[in-house]
Amino acid sequence: MAAMKVVRNLDLERYMGRWYEIACFPSRFQPKDGANTRATYTLGPDGAVKVLNETWTDGRRGHIEGTAFRADDAGDEAKLRVRFYVPPFLPVFPVTGDYWVLHVDDAYQFALVGQPSRNYLWVRNSIELRCRRR
């Protein structure tokens, strides 16, 4: 299998903000009936990224917070590691995963995010898209 191409020289400051999920591969850690799923990224002074993932199921907000950091400080590829903080009502242990930016357009409005396992893929847009019902 060919190696995954990852964005090089990602401008983390431009990438920060809210990203809306357009589509994704199903995963065990996202509700199948979740709606309005989004991720918000905030760059800290130490270069770490605060992560807030949110989704709504049956009108209730579900969320998880974490921190992302470069997988290789010396590298120029957009390969991040994300550590999520398990909610207090579950056993406390770090949940860590890969977050690779596979594509971002020049305007930083559209992104593809995946993992080296190829089991997960997210299509994201930095502009909220709303469908109108007729």
DOGU-701559 format. One record per residue (C-alpha): residue in one letter; z, y, x. Coordinates in steps of 0.001 Angstrom, whole numbers, padded with zeros to 6 digits, always signed. Layout:
BEGIN
aZYX ...
//
This chain:
BEGIN
m+000000+000000+000000 a-000896+003451+001317 a+001862+005827+002361 m+002837+008459-000195 k+001653+011955+000567 v+004451+014487+000359 v+004217+018283+000263 r+004648+019844+003688 n+006427+023146+004277 l+007775+023421+000731 d+009074+026945+000115 l+012505+026026-001256 e+013213+029579-002418 r+010057+029590-004568 y+010844+026109-005864 m+014254+027176-007179 g+014765+027848-010875 r+014290+025838-014041 w+011695+023061-014293 y+010770+021444-017616 e+009842+017778-017844 i+006373+017219-019270 a+006267+013459-018677 c+007974+010747-016632 f+008090+007045-015942 p+010913+005560-018035 s+014152+005129-016106 r+017543+003580-016724 f+019328+006870-016110 q+017482+009021-018669 p+017852+008469-022426 k+014652+007142-024002 d+015038+009532-026920 g+015990+012581-024828 a+014203+015842-025619 n+013780+019208-023920 t+014663+017649-020580 r+014941+020116-017733 a+016241+020522-014211 t+017656+023720-012745 y+017816+024223-008981 t+019868+026869-007173 l+019694+027357-003397 g+023053+027760-001686 p+023748+029802+001464 d+024042+026578+003487 g+020540+025438+002463 a+021804+022808+000020 v+020400+022872-003504 k+022665+022735-006552 v+021059+020485-009197 l+021697+020557-012941 n+019765+018006-015037 e+019962+018391-018824 t+018548+016635-021884 w+019266+016659-025603 t+019752+013522-027708 d+020546+013728-031431 g+021268+017437-031011 r+023831+016877-028252 r+023440+018082-024693 g+023785+015558-021909 h+023900+016683-018299 i+024649+015680-014746 e+025210+017875-011694 g+024540+017199-008069 t+023460+018495-004695 a+020150+018017-002896 f+019562+018361+000824 r+016685+017714+003209 a+016448+014063+004198 d+015317+015121+007694 d+016398+018568+008901 a+013777+018514+011654 g+010898+017420+009390 d+008489+019588+007424 e+008006+017173+004502 a+009500+017859+001062 k+011722+014781+001186 l+015143+015470-000261 r+018191+013322-000936 v+020114+014052-004122 r+023763+013176-004625 f+024929+013249-008223 y+028535+013503-009280 v+029486+010826-011757 p+031214+012282-014850 p+035025+012063-014814 f+035205+009393-017535 l+033413+006885-015257 p+034531+005470-011901 v+034066+008149-009275 f+031512+007273-006626 p+028504+009141-005276 v+025134+008246-006742 t+022426+009133-004232 g+018653+008987-004574 d+015411+010177-003058 y+013624+013234-004434 w+010159+013693-002945 v+007922+016574-003993 l+004480+014955-004045 h+002564+017996-005269 v+003223+021605-006181 d+000493+024050-007124 d+000006+027345-005288 a+001794+029293-008044 y+004804+026921-008002 q+004399+026291-011733 f+003441+022601-011709 a+005002+019786-009686 l+004928+016019-009284 v+008160+014457-008064 g+008634+010839-007092 q+010466+008355-004907 p+009316+006040-002123 s+009934+003006-004363 r+007197+004335-006705 n+009390+003305-009639 y+010025+006874-010746 l+007719+009829-011322 w+008276+013145-013043 v+005679+015707-014086 r+007297+019121-014257 n+006330+022638-015203 s+008268+025797-014397 i+007074+027392-017642 e+008518+026045-020868 l+005808+024609-023104 r+006520+024470-026810 c+004496+022625-029411 r+004103+024155-032825 r+004365+021997-035906 r+001805+022563-038629 
//
